[in-house]
Structures are given as C-alpha cells and as structure tokens.
C-alpha cells in the first residue's frame, strides 16, 4: 500500500485530504508542523509527502530540501493557497514533483 504524509497546519485541510486519500486506498498520516513531519519520517517511510508551503515553524522550501537530502526516493508535492510562478519553478527545480495552488 502506498503511504502519504500530509503536512498542513490547517487541521481541516489535513483531515479533508486524509479522508479522500484513505478512501482511495492510500495509507495516510498527518502532521501540523515541519518538526512533527520529520519526527514521523524518522519512524516510517513514505512514498509521497503533500506539504503546505506556509507552515508556522518552517516553509515548503526547507522541508523539500531536508526530504531530498534525507529521503531522496520520497516524492514531494507542495500545496499552497498562493499562486507564484517563480516560486513554483524554483521548487520544481529543487526536486518537487509538483506545485499545486
């Protein structure tokens, strides 16, 4: 079974994504901060991380960097409520699989 980690400080968004993905056959964990996400990732491996760009303790750029260094086989999709083409291009070049607004 494919495993997905959702990182979003808005609990309702995390729950919505988690319910949708679980219903579609994925094993899902959620985290509300970068610190919590990396704590979870030290204990379990994930196929994909869906990460909000703006978190209270960090941002998607920093999480993407850490994941690419420590877990290079884990895919990362950055999700955000703010569309920014320059940022999207930068994150894709850094290794994000996609940038979704």
N, CA, C and O atoms as a printed pandas DataFrame, in Angstrom:
     atom_number atom_name residue_name chain_id  residue_number  x_coord  y_coord  z_coord
0              1         N          UNK        A               1    0.842   -1.186    0.000
1              2        CA          UNK        A               1    0.000    0.000    0.000
2              3         C          UNK        A               1    0.884    1.246    0.000
3              4         O          UNK        A               1    1.868    1.315    0.736
4              5         N          UNK        A               2    0.534    2.213   -0.815
5              6        CA          UNK        A               2    1.278    3.472   -0.895
6              7         C          UNK        A               2    0.975    4.330    0.328
7              8         O          UNK        A               2   -0.171    4.439    0.762
8              9         N          UNK        A               3    2.045    4.945    0.881
9             10        CA          UNK        A               3    1.899    5.763    2.081
10            11         C          UNK        A               3    2.157    7.228    1.770
11            12         O          UNK        A               3    3.124    7.579    1.093
12            13         N          UNK        A               4    1.269    8.076    2.281
13            14        CA          UNK        A               4    1.354    9.518    2.054
14            15         C          UNK        A               4    1.363   10.236    3.396
15            16         O          UNK        A               4    0.576    9.925    4.290
16            17         N          UNK        A               5    2.272   11.208    3.521
17            18        CA          UNK        A               5    2.304   12.085    4.692
18            19         C          UNK        A               5    1.799   13.452    4.258
19            20         O          UNK        A               5    2.320   14.054    3.319
20            21         N          UNK        A               6    0.777   13.933    4.958
21            22        CA          UNK        A               6    0.216   15.259    4.689
22            23         C          UNK        A               6    0.737   16.202    5.766
23            24         O          UNK        A               6    0.590   15.936    6.959
24            25         N          UNK        A               7    1.352   17.311    5.335
25            26        CA          UNK        A               7    1.875   18.296    6.282
26            27         C          UNK        A               7    1.151   19.609    6.024
27            28         O          UNK        A               7    1.385   20.274    5.014
28            29         N          UNK        A               8    0.265   19.976    6.954
29            30        CA          UNK        A               8   -0.505   21.211    6.811
30            31         C          UNK        A               8   -0.911   21.689    8.199
31            32         O          UNK        A               8   -1.432   20.911    8.998
32            33         N          UNK        A               9   -0.676   22.963    8.487
33            34        CA          UNK        A               9   -1.023   23.491    9.811
34            35         C          UNK        A               9   -2.514   23.796    9.934
35            36         O          UNK        A               9   -2.989   24.096   11.029
36            37         N          UNK        A              10   -3.251   23.726    8.841
37            38        CA          UNK        A              10   -4.709   23.852    8.908
38            39         C          UNK        A              10   -5.286   22.447    9.052
39            40         O          UNK        A              10   -5.330   21.683    8.088
40            41         N          UNK        A              11   -5.724   22.117   10.251
41            42        CA          UNK        A              11   -6.184   20.765   10.567
42            43         C          UNK        A              11   -7.293   20.302    9.628
43            44         O          UNK        A              11   -7.297   19.147    9.203
44            45         N          UNK        A              12   -8.236   21.191    9.297
45            46        CA          UNK        A              12   -9.361   20.800    8.438
46            47         C          UNK        A              12   -8.911   20.387    7.039
47            48         O          UNK        A              12   -9.477   19.466    6.451
48            49         N          UNK        A              13   -7.900   21.062    6.508
49            50        CA          UNK        A              13   -7.378   20.695    5.175
50            51         C          UNK        A              13   -6.730   19.312    5.270
51            52         O          UNK        A              13   -6.943   18.463    4.405
52            53         N          UNK        A              14   -5.942   19.090    6.321
53            54        CA          UNK        A              14   -5.301   17.787    6.517
54            55         C          UNK        A              14   -6.327   16.677    6.628
55            56         O          UNK        A              14   -6.155   15.608    6.042
56            57         N          UNK        A              15   -7.398   16.924    7.380
57            58        CA          UNK        A              15   -8.458   15.919    7.532
58            59         C          UNK        A              15   -9.168   15.637    6.208
59            60         O          UNK        A              15   -9.430   14.483    5.870
60            61         N          UNK        A              16   -9.474   16.686    5.471
61            62        CA          UNK        A              16  -10.143   16.530    4.185
62            63         C          UNK        A              16   -9.300   15.690    3.227
63            64         O          UNK        A              16   -9.798   14.742    2.620
64            65         N          UNK        A              17   -8.020   16.045    3.098
65            66        CA          UNK        A              17   -7.116   15.289    2.220
66            67         C          UNK        A              17   -6.955   13.858    2.709
67            68         O          UNK        A              17   -6.961   12.920    1.912
68            69         N          UNK        A              18   -6.812   13.691    4.019
69            70        CA          UNK        A              18   -6.616   12.369    4.601
70            71         C          UNK        A              18   -7.816   11.461    4.312
71            72         O          UNK        A              18   -7.641   10.312    3.906
72            73         N          UNK        A              19   -9.027   11.971    4.520
73            74        CA          UNK        A              19  -10.231   11.177    4.265
74            75         C          UNK        A              19  -10.327   10.785    2.798
75            76         O          UNK        A              19  -10.617    9.634    2.470
76            77         N          UNK        A              20  -10.083   11.747    1.921
77            78        CA          UNK        A              20  -10.163   11.479    0.485
78            79         C          UNK        A              20   -9.145   10.413    0.070
79            80         O          UNK        A              20   -9.490    9.456   -0.624
80            81         N          UNK        A              21   -7.901   10.580    0.493
81            82        CA          UNK        A              21   -6.845    9.643    0.092
82            83         C          UNK        A              21   -7.039    8.264    0.719
83            84         O          UNK        A              21   -6.790    7.248    0.069
84            85         N          UNK        A              22   -7.480    8.220    1.971
85            86        CA          UNK        A              22   -7.739    6.932    2.634
86            87         C          UNK        A              22   -8.823    6.161    1.903
87            88         O          UNK        A              22   -8.702    4.953    1.699
88            89         N          UNK        A              23   -9.884    6.858    1.507
89            90        CA          UNK        A              23  -10.975    6.228    0.773
90            91         C          UNK        A              23  -10.523    5.689   -0.579
91            92         O          UNK        A              23  -11.144    4.787   -1.141
92            93         N          UNK        A              24   -9.431    6.256   -1.093
93            94        CA          UNK        A              24   -8.921    5.836   -2.392
94            95         C          UNK        A              24   -7.743    4.869   -2.274
95            96         O          UNK        A              24   -6.976    4.698   -3.222
96            97         N          UNK        A              25   -7.604    4.239   -1.106
97            98        CA          UNK        A              25   -6.661    3.145   -0.956
98            99         C          UNK        A              25   -5.265    3.485   -0.481
99           100         O          UNK        A              25   -4.377    2.634   -0.531
100          101         N          UNK        A              26   -5.049    4.700   -0.024
101          102        CA          UNK        A              26   -3.730    5.081    0.477
102          103         C          UNK        A              26   -3.692    5.018    1.995
103          104         O          UNK        A              26   -4.700    5.248    2.663
104          105         N          UNK        A              27   -2.517    4.702    2.532
105          106        CA          UNK        A              27   -2.309    4.802    3.972
106          107         C          UNK        A              27   -1.811    6.215    4.218
107          108         O          UNK        A              27   -0.839    6.648    3.599
108          109         N          UNK        A              28   -2.472    6.942    5.124
109          110        CA          UNK        A              28   -2.194    8.365    5.298
110          111         C          UNK        A              28   -1.868    8.697    6.746
111          112         O          UNK        A              28   -2.513    8.204    7.672
112          113         N          UNK        A              29   -0.855    9.542    6.927
113          114        CA          UNK        A              29   -0.542   10.132    8.230
114          115         C          UNK        A              29   -0.570   11.642    8.027
115          116         O          UNK        A              29   -0.357   12.134    6.919
116          117         N          UNK        A              30   -0.836   12.373    9.112
117          118        CA          UNK        A              30   -0.840   13.836    9.015
118          119         C          UNK        A              30    0.072   14.444   10.063
119          120         O          UNK        A              30    0.291   13.873   11.132
120          121         N          UNK        A              31    0.599   15.617    9.732
121          122        CA          UNK        A              31    1.423   16.395   10.653
122          123         C          UNK        A              31    1.021   17.856   10.487
123          124         O          UNK        A              31    0.662   18.287    9.392
124          125         N          UNK        A              32    1.084   18.614   11.580
125          126        CA          UNK        A              32    0.699   20.027   11.506
126          127         C          UNK        A              32    1.899   20.962   11.554
127          128         O          UNK        A              32    1.733   22.181   11.575
128          129         N          UNK        A              33    3.118   20.396   11.572
129          130        CA          UNK        A              33    4.323   21.232   11.581
130          131         C          UNK        A              33    5.470   20.467   10.928
131          132         O          UNK        A              33    5.418   19.248   10.771
132          133         N          UNK        A              34    6.505   21.214   10.553
133          134        CA          UNK        A              34    7.688   20.587    9.983
134          135         C          UNK        A              34    8.371   19.660   10.973
135          136         O          UNK        A              34    8.815   18.571   10.609
136          137         N          UNK        A              35    8.455   20.094   12.231
137          138        CA          UNK        A              35    9.094   19.281   13.277
138          139         C          UNK        A              35    8.376   17.943   13.424
139          140         O          UNK        A              35    9.014   16.891   13.468
140          141         N          UNK        A              36    7.059   17.989   13.498
141          142        CA          UNK        A              36    6.272   16.762   13.631
142          143         C          UNK        A              36    6.437   15.877   12.399
143          144         O          UNK        A              36    6.548   14.657   12.520
144          145         N          UNK        A              37    6.453   16.486   11.222
145          146        CA          UNK        A              37    6.612   15.714    9.982
146          147         C          UNK        A              37    7.919   14.925    9.998
147          148         O          UNK        A              37    7.931   13.737    9.676
148          149         N          UNK        A              38    9.013   15.576   10.368
149          150        CA          UNK        A              38   10.294   14.870   10.370
150          151         C          UNK        A              38   10.392   13.845   11.490
151          152         O          UNK        A              38   11.085   12.837   11.351
152          153         N          UNK        A              39    9.706   14.093   12.594
153          154        CA          UNK        A              39    9.641   13.098   13.661
154          155         C          UNK        A              39    8.953   11.831   13.133
155          156         O          UNK        A              39    9.425   10.720   13.375
156          157         N          UNK        A              40    7.858   11.998   12.423
157          158        CA          UNK        A              40    7.130   10.865   11.843
158          159         C          UNK        A              40    8.001   10.167   10.794
159          160         O          UNK        A              40    8.042    8.938   10.737
160          161         N          UNK        A              41    8.693   10.950    9.971
161          162        CA          UNK        A              41    9.503   10.366    8.892
162          163         C          UNK        A              41   10.714    9.586    9.397
163          164         O          UNK        A              41   11.237    8.731    8.682
164          165         N          UNK        A              42   11.163    9.867   10.616
165          166        CA          UNK        A              42   12.274    9.075   11.154
166          167         C          UNK        A              42   11.805    7.682   11.557
167          168         O          UNK        A              42   12.619    6.767   11.687
168          169         N          UNK        A              43   10.500    7.513   11.757
169          170        CA          UNK        A              43    9.940    6.236   12.198
170          171         C          UNK        A              43    9.312    5.430   11.064
171          172         O          UNK        A              43    9.216    4.206   11.153
172          173         N          UNK        A              44    8.884    6.111    9.998
173          174        CA          UNK        A              44    8.195    5.445    8.898
174          175         C          UNK        A              44    8.668    6.026    7.573
175          176         O          UNK        A              44    9.105    7.174    7.502
176          177         N          UNK        A              45    8.572    5.212    6.522
177          178        CA          UNK        A              45    8.907    5.737    5.193
178          179         C          UNK        A              45    7.611    6.013    4.430
179          180         O          UNK        A              45    6.589    5.361    4.644
180          181         N          UNK        A              46    7.685    6.991    3.542
181          182        CA          UNK        A              46    6.526    7.415    2.768
182          183         C          UNK        A              46    6.878    7.473    1.289
183          184         O          UNK        A              46    8.013    7.772    0.918
184          185         N          UNK        A              47    5.887    7.182    0.450
185          186        CA          UNK        A              47    6.065    7.305   -0.989
186          187         C          UNK        A              47    5.948    8.760   -1.427
187          188         O          UNK        A              47    6.581    9.190   -2.391
188          189         N          UNK        A              48    5.111    9.515   -0.684
189          190        CA          UNK        A              48    4.818   10.894   -1.073
190          191         C          UNK        A              48    4.553   11.749    0.152
191          192         O          UNK        A              48    3.951   11.299    1.127
192          193         N          UNK        A              49    5.019   13.005    0.085
193          194        CA          UNK        A              49    4.682   13.999    1.098
194          195         C          UNK        A              49    3.927   15.118    0.395
195          196         O          UNK        A              49    4.431   15.718   -0.554
196          197         N          UNK        A              50    2.711   15.394    0.869
197          198        CA          UNK        A              50    1.929   16.543    0.414
198          199         C          UNK        A              50    2.139   17.622    1.460
199          200         O          UNK        A              50    1.718   17.467    2.606
200          201         N          UNK        A              51    2.784   18.709    1.077
201          202        CA          UNK        A              51    3.179   19.705    2.076
202          203         C          UNK        A              51    2.680   21.098    1.724
203          204         O          UNK        A              51    2.907   21.594    0.620
204          205         N          UNK        A              52    1.995   21.721    2.679
205          206        CA          UNK        A              52    1.603   23.114    2.538
206          207         C          UNK        A              52    2.882   23.947    2.484
207          208         O          UNK        A              52    3.838   23.652    3.201
208          209         N          UNK        A              53    2.911   24.979    1.649
209          210        CA          UNK        A              53    4.126   25.792    1.561
210          211         C          UNK        A              53    4.352   26.623    2.821
211          212         O          UNK        A              53    5.487   26.762    3.278
212          213         N          UNK        A              54    3.286   27.168    3.378
213          214        CA          UNK        A              54    3.440   28.050    4.549
214          215         C          UNK        A              54    2.998   27.331    5.816
215          216         O          UNK        A              54    1.816   27.049    6.012
216          217         N          UNK        A              55    3.976   27.041    6.670
217          218        CA          UNK        A              55    3.704   26.411    7.962
218          219         C          UNK        A              55    4.148   27.354    9.058
219          220         O          UNK        A              55    4.913   28.287    8.813
220          221         N          UNK        A              56    3.669   27.113   10.273
221          222        CA          UNK        A              56    4.033   28.004   11.376
222          223         C          UNK        A              56    5.512   27.943   11.716
223          224         O          UNK        A              56    6.105   28.963   12.068
224          225         N          UNK        A              57    6.125   26.748   11.617
225          226        CA          UNK        A              57    7.516   26.612   12.052
226          227         C          UNK        A              57    8.545   26.562   10.921
227          228         O          UNK        A              57    9.747   26.577   11.187
228          229         N          UNK        A              58    8.101   26.504    9.680
229          230        CA          UNK        A              58    9.019   26.434    8.538
230          231         C          UNK        A              58    8.239   26.689    7.264
231          232         O          UNK        A              58    7.080   27.100    7.312
232          233         N          UNK        A              59    8.875   26.445    6.114
233          234        CA          UNK        A              59    8.129   26.549    4.859
234          235         C          UNK        A              59    8.439   25.357    3.967
235          236         O          UNK        A              59    9.343   24.569    4.247
236          237         N          UNK        A              60    7.682   25.240    2.902
237          238        CA          UNK        A              60    7.813   24.110    1.993
238          239         C          UNK        A              60    9.192   23.976    1.387
239          240         O          UNK        A              60    9.641   22.861    1.121
240          241         N          UNK        A              61    9.882   25.098    1.160
241          242        CA          UNK        A              61   11.232   25.069    0.588
242          243         C          UNK        A              61   12.184   24.319    1.514
243          244         O          UNK        A              61   12.949   23.468    1.063
244          245         N          UNK        A              62   12.137   24.632    2.798
245          246        CA          UNK        A              62   13.026   23.971    3.772
246          247         C          UNK        A              62   12.688   22.495    3.938
247          248         O          UNK        A              62   13.584   21.657    4.028
248          249         N          UNK        A              63   11.415   22.181    3.976
249          250        CA          UNK        A              63   11.002   20.776    4.094
250          251         C          UNK        A              63   11.442   20.006    2.859
251          252         O          UNK        A              63   11.955   18.892    2.969
252          253         N          UNK        A              64   11.244   20.598    1.676
253          254        CA          UNK        A              64   11.665   19.947    0.440
254          255         C          UNK        A              64   13.164   19.661    0.462
255          256         O          UNK        A              64   13.589   18.560    0.112
256          257         N          UNK        A              65   13.970   20.647    0.871
257          258        CA          UNK        A              65   15.435   20.453    0.948
258          259         C          UNK        A              65   15.783   19.267    1.840
259          260         O          UNK        A              65   16.556   18.390    1.453
260          261         N          UNK        A              66   15.202   19.252    3.040
261          262        CA          UNK        A              66   15.503   18.180    4.003
262          263         C          UNK        A              66   15.072   16.815    3.493
263          264         O          UNK        A              66   15.790   15.829    3.663
264          265         N          UNK        A              67   13.905   16.755    2.872
265          266        CA          UNK        A              67   13.424   15.470    2.362
266          267         C          UNK        A              67   14.331   14.982    1.235
267          268         O          UNK        A              67   14.678   13.801    1.191
268          269         N          UNK        A              68   14.716   15.869    0.330
269          270        CA          UNK        A              68   15.562   15.468   -0.793
270          271         C          UNK        A              68   16.934   14.989   -0.313
271          272         O          UNK        A              68   17.528   14.111   -0.937
272          273         N          UNK        A              69   17.440   15.548    0.777
273          274        CA          UNK        A              69   18.735   15.112    1.329
274          275         C          UNK        A              69   18.590   13.794    2.083
275          276         O          UNK        A              69   19.373   12.868    1.874
276          277         N          UNK        A              70   17.591   13.707    2.959
277          278        CA          UNK        A              70   17.460   12.548    3.853
278          279         C          UNK        A              70   16.616   11.405    3.299
279          280         O          UNK        A              70   16.819   10.250    3.672
280          281         N          UNK        A              71   15.679   11.712    2.420
281          282        CA          UNK        A              71   14.761   10.700    1.870
282          283         C          UNK        A              71   14.598   10.940    0.363
283          284         O          UNK        A              71   13.504   11.267   -0.099
284          285         N          UNK        A              72   15.682   10.778   -0.401
285          286        CA          UNK        A              72   15.647   11.168   -1.819
286          287         C          UNK        A              72   14.623   10.419   -2.674
287          288         O          UNK        A              72   14.251   10.899   -3.745
288          289         N          UNK        A              73   14.168    9.263   -2.224
289          290        CA          UNK        A              73   13.191    8.500   -3.013
290          291         C          UNK        A              73   11.751    8.905   -2.722
291          292         O          UNK        A              73   10.829    8.429   -3.383
292          293         N          UNK        A              74   11.552    9.774   -1.742
293          294        CA          UNK        A              74   10.199   10.226   -1.387
294          295         C          UNK        A              74    9.809   11.401   -2.266
295          296         O          UNK        A              74   10.527   12.398   -2.335
296          297         N          UNK        A              75    8.670   11.282   -2.938
297          298        CA          UNK        A              75    8.165   12.376   -3.762
298          299         C          UNK        A              75    7.571   13.474   -2.890
299          300         O          UNK        A              75    7.066   13.203   -1.801
300          301         N          UNK        A              76    7.630   14.699   -3.365
301          302        CA          UNK        A              76    7.088   15.837   -2.617
302          303         C          UNK        A              76    6.224   16.677   -3.553
303          304         O          UNK        A              76    6.659   17.076   -4.634
304          305         N          UNK        A              77    4.995   16.937   -3.117
305          306        CA          UNK        A              77    4.117   17.870   -3.817
306          307         C          UNK        A              77    3.836   19.009   -2.848
307          308         O          UNK        A              77    3.386   18.786   -1.724
308          309         N          UNK        A              78    4.107   20.232   -3.296
309          310        CA          UNK        A              78    3.852   21.417   -2.470
310          311         C          UNK        A              78    2.460   21.940   -2.811
311          312         O          UNK        A              78    2.111   22.112   -3.979
312          313         N          UNK        A              79    1.671   22.189   -1.760
313          314        CA          UNK        A              79    0.337   22.756   -1.967
314          315         C          UNK        A              79    0.299   24.134   -1.303
315          316         O          UNK        A              79    0.881   24.332   -0.237
316          317         N          UNK        A              80   -0.382   25.072   -1.936
317          318        CA          UNK        A              80   -0.449   26.417   -1.386
318          319         C          UNK        A              80   -1.709   27.133   -1.839
319          320         O          UNK        A              80   -2.282   26.816   -2.882
320          321         N          UNK        A              81   -2.122   28.086   -1.054
321          322        CA          UNK        A              81   -3.261   28.913   -1.421
322          323         C          UNK        A              81   -2.833   30.128   -2.223
323          324         O          UNK        A              81   -3.675   30.921   -2.644
324          325         N          UNK        A              82   -1.515   30.285   -2.441
325          326        CA          UNK        A              82   -0.975   31.470   -3.111
326          327         C          UNK        A              82   -0.231   31.046   -4.371
327          328         O          UNK        A              82    0.726   30.276   -4.299
328          329         N          UNK        A              83   -0.663   31.542   -5.511
329          330        CA          UNK        A              83   -0.030   31.190   -6.776
330          331         C          UNK        A              83    1.180   32.099   -7.009
331          332         O          UNK        A              83    1.061   33.324   -6.956
332          333         N          UNK        A              84    2.324   31.503   -7.263
333          334        CA          UNK        A              84    3.550   32.251   -7.501
334          335         C          UNK        A              84    4.397   31.451   -8.496
335          336         O          UNK        A              84    5.021   30.454   -8.133
336          337         N          UNK        A              85    4.409   31.898   -9.740
337          338        CA          UNK        A              85    5.087   31.149  -10.803
338          339         C          UNK        A              85    6.583   31.009  -10.525
339          340         O          UNK        A              85    7.142   29.929  -10.714
340          341         N          UNK        A              86    7.243   32.086  -10.079
341          342        CA          UNK        A              86    8.690   32.000   -9.796
342          343         C          UNK        A              86    8.969   30.959   -8.726
343          344         O          UNK        A              86    9.900   30.163   -8.850
344          345         N          UNK        A              87    8.163   30.968   -7.678
345          346        CA          UNK        A              87    8.332   30.002   -6.593
346          347         C          UNK        A              87    8.073   28.586   -7.096
347          348         O          UNK        A              87    8.805   27.660   -6.747
348          349         N          UNK        A              88    7.049   28.417   -7.903
349          350        CA          UNK        A              88    6.737   27.094   -8.447
350          351         C          UNK        A              88    7.917   26.553   -9.247
351          352         O          UNK        A              88    8.299   25.395   -9.083
352          353         N          UNK        A              89    8.492   27.379  -10.106
353          354        CA          UNK        A              89    9.646   26.961  -10.916
354          355         C          UNK        A              89   10.826   26.605  -10.017
355          356         O          UNK        A              89   11.488   25.589  -10.233
356          357         N          UNK        A              90   11.090   27.438   -9.009
357          358        CA          UNK        A              90   12.199   27.174   -8.079
358          359         C          UNK        A              90   12.024   25.824   -7.377
359          360         O          UNK        A              90   12.965   25.035   -7.297
360          361         N          UNK        A              91   10.822   25.565   -6.873
361          362        CA          UNK        A              91   10.570   24.325   -6.140
362          363         C          UNK        A              91   10.653   23.098   -7.041
363          364         O          UNK        A              91   11.149   22.053   -6.621
364          365         N          UNK        A              92   10.178   23.218   -8.262
365          366        CA          UNK        A              92   10.278   22.096   -9.213
366          367         C          UNK        A              92   11.760   21.822   -9.513
367          368         O          UNK        A              92   12.176   20.664   -9.560
368          369         N          UNK        A              93   12.544   22.869   -9.713
369          370        CA          UNK        A              93   13.983   22.697   -9.960
370          371         C          UNK        A              93   14.678   22.051   -8.768
371          372         O          UNK        A              93   15.651   21.315   -8.935
372          373         N          UNK        A              94   14.177   22.328   -7.559
373          374        CA          UNK        A              94   14.753   21.742   -6.337
374          375         C          UNK        A              94   14.357   20.279   -6.161
375          376         O          UNK        A              94   14.910   19.580   -5.312
376          377         N          UNK        A              95   13.404   19.821   -6.960
377          378        CA          UNK        A              95   13.023   18.407   -6.872
378          379         C          UNK        A              95   11.589   18.118   -6.500
379          380         O          UNK        A              95   11.208   16.955   -6.375
380          381         N          UNK        A              96   10.773   19.165   -6.318
381          382        CA          UNK        A              96    9.355   18.905   -6.033
382          383         C          UNK        A              96    8.726   18.263   -7.257
383          384         O          UNK        A              96    9.036   18.629   -8.390
384          385         N          UNK        A              97    7.850   17.311   -7.024
385          386        CA          UNK        A              97    7.165   16.647   -8.126
386          387         C          UNK        A              97    6.154   17.594   -8.766
387          388         O          UNK        A              97    5.965   17.585   -9.982
388          389         N          UNK        A              98    5.503   18.416   -7.930
389          390        CA          UNK        A              98    4.517   19.357   -8.450
390          391         C          UNK        A              98    4.281   20.460   -7.430
391          392         O          UNK        A              98    4.677   20.343   -6.270
392          393         N          UNK        A              99    3.630   21.535   -7.875
393          394        CA          UNK        A              99    3.284   22.691   -7.054
394          395         C          UNK        A              99    1.827   22.986   -7.380
395          396         O          UNK        A              99    1.510   23.391   -8.498
396          397         N          UNK        A             100    0.944   22.786   -6.415
397          398        CA          UNK        A             100   -0.489   22.913   -6.666
398          399         C          UNK        A             100   -1.053   24.090   -5.887
399          400         O          UNK        A             100   -0.842   24.214   -4.681
400          401         N          UNK        A             101   -1.781   24.960   -6.600
401          402        CA          UNK        A             101   -2.412   26.101   -5.914
402          403         C          UNK        A             101   -3.890   25.807   -5.709
403          404         O          UNK        A             101   -4.613   26.632   -5.151
